[in-house]
Amino acid sequence: MQEFQVHILAADRTFYDGPCVSLTVPTSDGELGILAHHSPIIAAVQPGTLRYQAPGCEAQLAAVSPGMVKVENNEVLVLVDSAERPEEIDAARAQREADEALEALLQKKSLQEYQVAQGTLARALNRLRVKSNYTGKH
């Protein structure tokens, strides 16, 4: 398969920077699949599972939070608030965060607090989903 360059940057670190043969990014319109020589695009990244495959390697998973993806000149830039490999996710902590966010949603609070709780719940549930889909082979 043909390769393209990928830069996956989280707010606190470079998550992955190197060659790639396929990339799938969760967007507001569904999953965006990217292969070499993809047409230029800019899209919003939604909390979800990002998948990428480096040449000669198995596909890797990551739980990502909101951000953006830009494809141009056979190069992809993914900027997200956070990106975590399944083995980095603490399932117990993510479950606590989900439970706390759900409780906050059930309480009568301001619109801003409600929206923050919604985002926290989405991120926590996504982290749990990625962790549960991880087989430990990667």
C-alpha positions as CSV (number, residue, x, y, z in Angstrom):
1,M,0.0,0.0,0.0
2,Q,1.1,3.5,-0.6
3,E,2.1,5.7,2.3
4,F,1.4,9.2,3.5
5,Q,2.7,11.2,6.4
6,V,0.6,11.6,9.6
7,H,1.0,14.0,12.5
8,I,-1.3,13.3,15.4
9,L,-0.9,16.0,18.0
10,A,-2.6,16.1,21.4
11,A,-2.5,19.2,23.5
12,D,0.1,17.7,25.8
13,R,2.2,15.6,23.4
14,T,3.0,14.3,19.9
15,F,0.9,11.1,19.8
16,Y,2.2,9.8,16.5
17,D,4.4,11.3,13.8
18,G,5.4,9.1,10.9
19,P,4.4,7.2,7.8
20,C,0.9,5.7,7.6
21,V,-1.0,3.5,5.1
22,S,-4.5,4.1,6.5
23,L,-6.2,6.4,9.0
24,T,-9.7,6.5,10.2
25,V,-10.9,9.6,12.1
26,P,-14.2,10.1,13.9
27,T,-15.9,13.3,12.6
28,S,-19.3,14.9,13.0
29,D,-20.3,13.3,9.7
30,G,-19.2,9.8,10.7
31,E,-15.8,8.1,10.3
32,L,-13.5,9.6,7.7
33,G,-11.2,7.1,6.1
34,I,-8.0,8.4,4.6
35,L,-5.5,6.6,2.3
36,A,-2.6,8.0,0.3
37,H,-3.4,10.8,-2.1
38,H,-6.7,11.7,-0.4
39,S,-8.2,14.9,-1.7
40,P,-7.7,18.0,0.5
41,I,-10.2,18.3,3.4
42,I,-10.6,19.9,6.8
43,A,-13.1,18.4,9.2
44,A,-14.0,18.6,12.9
45,V,-12.9,15.6,15.0
46,Q,-15.5,14.3,17.4
47,P,-14.8,12.1,20.5
48,G,-14.3,8.6,19.3
49,T,-11.9,6.0,18.1
50,L,-9.1,6.9,15.8
51,R,-7.4,4.1,13.9
52,Y,-4.1,4.3,12.1
53,Q,-1.8,1.7,10.5
54,A,1.9,2.3,10.0
55,P,3.6,0.3,7.2
56,G,4.2,-3.3,8.1
57,C,2.3,-3.0,11.5
58,E,-1.1,-3.9,12.8
59,A,-3.7,-1.1,13.1
60,Q,-3.4,0.9,16.3
61,L,-6.3,2.4,18.2
62,A,-6.6,5.7,20.2
63,A,-9.4,7.4,22.1
64,V,-9.5,11.0,20.9
65,S,-11.3,14.0,22.1
66,P,-12.6,16.9,19.9
67,G,-10.3,18.6,17.5
68,M,-9.7,18.9,13.8
69,V,-8.1,17.0,10.9
70,K,-6.6,18.5,7.8
71,V,-5.5,16.6,4.7
72,E,-3.3,18.3,2.1
73,N,-0.5,17.2,-0.2
74,N,-0.4,13.6,0.9
75,E,0.0,14.7,4.5
76,V,-2.5,14.6,7.4
77,L,-2.5,16.7,10.5
78,V,-4.8,15.7,13.4
79,L,-5.0,18.2,16.3
80,V,-7.0,17.0,19.3
81,D,-7.3,17.9,22.9
82,S,-6.3,14.4,24.0
83,A,-5.3,11.1,22.5
84,E,-4.8,7.9,24.5
85,R,-3.7,4.4,23.6
86,P,-6.0,1.7,25.1
87,E,-3.3,0.5,27.5
88,E,-3.0,4.1,28.9
89,I,-6.7,4.2,29.8
90,D,-7.6,3.6,33.5
91,A,-11.0,2.0,33.1
92,A,-12.0,2.5,36.8
93,R,-11.2,6.2,36.5
94,A,-13.0,6.6,33.3
95,Q,-16.1,4.8,34.8
96,R,-16.0,7.2,37.8
97,E,-15.8,10.2,35.5
98,A,-18.8,8.9,33.5
99,D,-20.8,8.3,36.7
100,E,-20.0,11.8,38.0
101,A,-20.9,13.4,34.6
102,L,-24.1,11.5,34.4
103,E,-25.0,12.7,37.9
104,A,-24.2,16.3,37.0
105,L,-26.5,15.9,33.9
106,L,-29.4,14.8,36.2
107,Q,-29.0,17.8,38.5
108,K,-30.6,21.1,37.6
109,K,-27.6,23.3,36.6
110,S,-26.8,26.1,34.3
111,L,-26.6,25.5,30.5
112,Q,-22.8,25.8,30.6
113,E,-22.4,23.3,33.4
114,Y,-24.8,20.9,31.5
115,Q,-22.7,21.2,28.4
116,V,-19.4,20.6,30.3
117,A,-21.0,17.5,31.8
118,Q,-22.1,16.3,28.4
119,G,-18.6,16.6,27.1
120,T,-17.1,14.9,30.1
121,L,-19.6,12.0,29.7
122,A,-18.9,11.7,26.0
123,R,-15.1,11.5,26.6
124,A,-15.4,9.1,29.5
125,L,-17.7,6.7,27.6
126,N,-15.4,6.9,24.5
127,R,-12.4,6.0,26.7
128,L,-14.3,3.0,28.1
129,R,-15.4,1.9,24.6
130,V,-11.8,2.0,23.3
131,K,-10.5,0.2,26.3
132,S,-13.1,-2.5,26.0
133,N,-12.3,-3.0,22.3
134,Y,-8.6,-3.4,23.0
135,T,-7.3,-6.9,22.7
136,G,-3.8,-6.3,24.1
137,K,-2.0,-7.4,20.8
138,H,-1.0,-3.9,19.7
